[in-house]
Amino acid sequence: MHTSRVQNGMRATDDSAAPTMKHPSENRPQEVLAGLVERVTYHNAENGFCVLRAKARGHRDVVTVVGHAATIAAGEWITASG
């Protein structure tokens, strides 16, 4: 789930003016998580922001997933990256 980022409070309008420095998280590879939603802790229907508890592949404990989804319910299968 990526959107365009504003760096240093300014958005570049011309590719030649785009900042060359990247946020430290952009230098790391994306991590992918897939699993079953156990509980929807919070969901804002206006903007899709949600906090989920999911039983993820490769994880013993339930994990917290934060992101955006138009609709989401317990029992759904999700795939997230970030």
N, C-alpha and C positions, 0 to 999 in steps of 0.2 A: 504494500500500500504506500505508494509514493506520490507526493505532490511536489510542485515546484517550490523551492525553498528561497526564502529571503535571507541573504547573507549580509551581515554588518548593517542591517536596517535598510538596505537599498536593493531594489530589484533591477537587474541589468535589462536594458531595452535593446541593446545591440550586442551581437555575439562578440564583437571585438572589445566591448567594454565589460564582458562577463568576468567576474573574479575567478582567479585560477586556484585559490585556496579552497580546499574541501573541508567540510565538517569531519571531525575524527571518525564518526560512525560511518561515513561514506567510504572510508578506506578499508573497512572490515567487510568480509564476505557476508552476504545475506544468510540468515538462519531460517530454515523452514520448519514449521511445526504443524502436524496434522493430528486431529483427534475429535473426540465426541464431546459436545457441550453438555456438561452436567448441570450447570446453573447459570442463568443470566442474572448477574449481580446488579447491573444497571444498563439501561438502554434509553437513549434520548431519541424519540421518534422524529423530532424536528431536524436534527443534523446527523443522526445515525451513530453517534458516539456510543460505544458499549464497553462494558467490563464483563468478562466471562470467566467461568471456572470450567476447565476442560480436562478430560482424561486424555493425555497425549501419548502417542507412540513413543516408546523409548524412555518414558518418564514414569517412575514408580508412583509419585504423588500427583495429585491434581494440580494443574498450573493455572496461573492467571493470564488471561489474554486481554489486551486493550487494543481497540481499533474502531473501525467504522463498518456498520452493516445496515442496510435499509431495513431488513427484518431479521430476527434471530430468535430461536427458541431452544430450550433444552431438548436433547435428543438429536440435534442436527450435527452433521459431520462438517468440520471446518478445516481449512488449510490457511495458515498465516505465514507471512514472511516479514522479516525486519531485522 
